[in-house]
Amino acid sequence: MLYDFVVIALARLKRYDVVLHHHSFSYLARPSRIMGAITRIAGADQLHIALCSRMASSVSQRYGVNLKTVVVSNLAFFDLAEPDRPLAGRKLSKIGYLSNISRDKGIGRFLDMMAELRSRNSKVAACIAGPFGDADTEAYVRRRIGEIGGIDYVGPVFDGAKDRFLSSIDVLVFPTRYVHEAQPLVIFEAQAAGALVSATDRGCIPDMVSRELLLDPSASDLTKIVDQLLAWEKDASAFSTALEKVDGLRLKLREQRQQDFDRFYDVLRSYKE
């Protein structure tokens, strides 16, 4: 933000208009003097691009109710892969986790969830993908995988390998505890691949995940998601009904992607003119 402050100050000296594109809740969850200074020098015509309505509201609440904001999700900036398997007739057989693996990103809570499922006689498999944040985290995860059982670690996945991973799982559980979490792309990617998603109430996630699968902000209470997974494991028809919502969501994601891309392009075009 210090770098941004300098760049924006120079831009204003040249009388340029300023557009700020937000990708973090670090200065929205709590006030930042630097961000406050940025908004004070950015000019009357400054525009703030937010990833979701919650982010837009937070910008206004923290830094000025008269600030102009527009919502453009991360969907505008990447392509959604086409799912390579049908949703109809699927049973709950595999739960997935994909992230840069760390305690902040919820790997401990994911493993706690799997341990609780095993203690309640669940046979559902799990698969973890992503790079480890450090050696201590890797040792911790590998130890717990051995203790819990039925969990595979497949390593980092990119491009086609990531698409295949997401298409192989039935539910993505992302119990992130990262305080600056904004709008995780993996949620959109998993939904586009045909997976249900459960994640914590942080950043823009409440706009991305159904209320029934939304965890508390610290993923401290896993009872709801464990009970839901067990119910789906025992009742294939209930799981099939839940998947019907995913099928409709995939179409909505593609529509939203085009709308957000058009909105972002309109912003750029208006400033160019």
Salt bridges, closest charged atoms under 4 A:
ASP45 OD1 - LYS68 NZ 3.97
ASP79 OD1 - ARG257 NH2 2.97
GLU82 OE2 - ARG254 NE 3.50
ASP112 OD2 - ARG109 NH1 2.62
ASP112 OD1 - ARG144 NH1 2.57
GLU138 OE2 - ARG142 NE 2.96
GLU147 OE2 - ARG143 NH1 2.94
ASP170 OD1 - ARG85 NH2 3.30
ASP170 OD1 - ARG90 NH2 3.19
GLU181 OE2 - LYS105 NZ 3.07
GLU189 OE2 - LYS162 NZ 2.86
ASP201 OD1 - ARG54 NH2 3.03
ASP227 OD1 - ARG120 NH1 2.81
ASP247 OD1 - ARG250 NH2 2.57
ASP260 OD1 - ARG263 NH1 2.60
ASP266 OD1 - ARG269 NH2 2.78
